[in-house]
Amino acid sequence: MSSFYIVVLGALIVSGLMIYRIILTLRAIQYSKKQLDHASERTLTDLSDQEIYTPENIQRVIADLNHLGFRRLGQCSMFYPELTDVQRFWVLVDEPTTTRAAIIALPASPFVSFETIFPDDAWLETVGEHPRLAYTARVELPDLRFGAATPSNAQNAYRTHLSRMKEFGKIHGVPLPTQSISDYFRYMEVWASRHRIAQMKTALRQDYESLLGNSIVFLILILCVIVTVLYATRTIHISSRTYELILGGVVSLYIIPLILRIRHHRQQRL
């Protein structure tokens, strides 16, 4: 009977964790849908001519990027209707002027995004991970590459971006330079008109895939509990060998998707 309690307790604990993951995924799907519904309502505003206080945590990120050869271009804000909020961000460009860094002021810590555009309007973006952005989609389209780098510090994310830019450049040519904040606004218009919806739809699709996977695992765990209870209470009369085979099969059905998800998560981290 001790093994019975261990199996049931373990399955219930993991089931609770899966319910938590399902709830997080449902929240991510809800947010992704809001993004799609209000994508055309986002507005970008240039704040470069205004004297606005730069928080200390943003100043530290800017200092780190300065050590990597970045210089400051300006400061902007974007209104996100799905959040009914305005996010401020600081824009820098590296020494070759082919990679822009956008530092977004999010709670907990700043969020950094490295961006490059090519002559045919192909877009490459590498971001650092952030606790507010648990579901960061990896996009691999012919003219759009988007993904997170880990560790997510500025130096590693920039190095990862340069490596991907070299490979992407073999297909799309030499990246376009960014000489001013006006260039940045022009390139952001290209991203909004050509790539934004594709990126959001990819994120939504991956959220649905995650929801399906978590739901299947949850059902498998419930099946494990039911089989164990029926066996322990002698409701079903099967040999211990048959029970072990059934339990082993159920566990395998849980372990295999788990391994696949771990591998997929590692690929997303580049």
Secondary structure, DSSP 8 states (H G I E B T S, - for coil): -HHHHHHHHHHHHHHHHHHHHHHHHHHHHHHHHHHHHTGGG-EEEE-TTS-----HHHHHHHHHHHHTT-EEEEEEEEEETTTTEEEEEEEEE-TTS--EEEEE--SSS-EEEEEEE-TT--EEEEEE--TT------EEETTEEEEEESS-SHHHHHHHHHHHHHHHHHHH-S-----SHHHHHHHHHHHHHHTHHHHHHHHHHHHHHHHHHHHHHHHHHHHHHHHHHHHHTTSS---HHHHHHHHHHHHHHHHHHHHHHHHHHHHHT-
